[in-house]
Amino acid sequence: MARQYIDCREFPSEMNCTVAVAADSERELIDAAVEHAVSVHGHTDTPELRMQLVKLIKKGTPPVETPARQAAA
């Protein structure tokens, strides 16, 4: 298993979230990212949210420097 992460800093938000979550398994990463998305960003835990989060997974660990933000979808 390789380390993987999802980094909120890459996406525009009103709160300028600086959280990044990382894990060794995809399931653990998605569960943590969903918990964050629901509790902090007010999303609802749906299969669609989970599919969107899977698409955001990157290999490795989050960079120390703030990554460039992606355009809002």
N, C-alpha and C positions, 0 to 999 in steps of 0.2 A: 504494500500500500504506500502510495506517495501522499505527502501532505498536499492539501488543497484549501482554497479560501474563497470567500466572497467579501468584497470591500465596499461598504456604503459610501466611502469618500469618492467613488467613481461616478456617483449619480446625484444629480441636483435634488435638493430637498429644502424645505423651508427652515428646517432646524440645522442644516449643514452638519449632518451626522458624521462622526469620525470613527464609527465602529467598524471593525473588520473581524470576521469570525473565521476560524481555521480548524480543520480536523483531519484525521487520517482516513476516515471513511465518508463516502458521499452521504449516506443516510444520517450519520451524526451531524455532518455539516448542514444538511438541509433542515433537520430538526432544530438546530440552534438558530439558523437564519430565519426560519418561520417564527420561532418564539420571539426573536428580535423584531421582525417585521410587524407582528401582531401587537406586542406590548409597547413598542416605541413609536411605530409609524401608523398604527391604527388599521392595518390590513386585516383581512379575514383569512383564516387558514382554509384554503380551498385547493383542490387538485391543480387548478390553473396557476395559483401563486407558486405552488411547489414546482410546477413545470417551468415557470419563468425563472425561478431561482436556480434550477439545475443548469439553465443556459448561461448563468453568470459565473459559474465555477471556473476558477483558474488554478492551475497547478503551481505548487510551491507555497511560499508564505507571503503574507502581505508586505509590500515595500514599506520602509520606514518613512520615506517622503510621500507626501500626498500625491496620488496619481491624478492625471488629467480627468476631468469629469466628462462623461458622455452626454450627448444631447438628449434632452427629454424625449421620451417616445410618445 
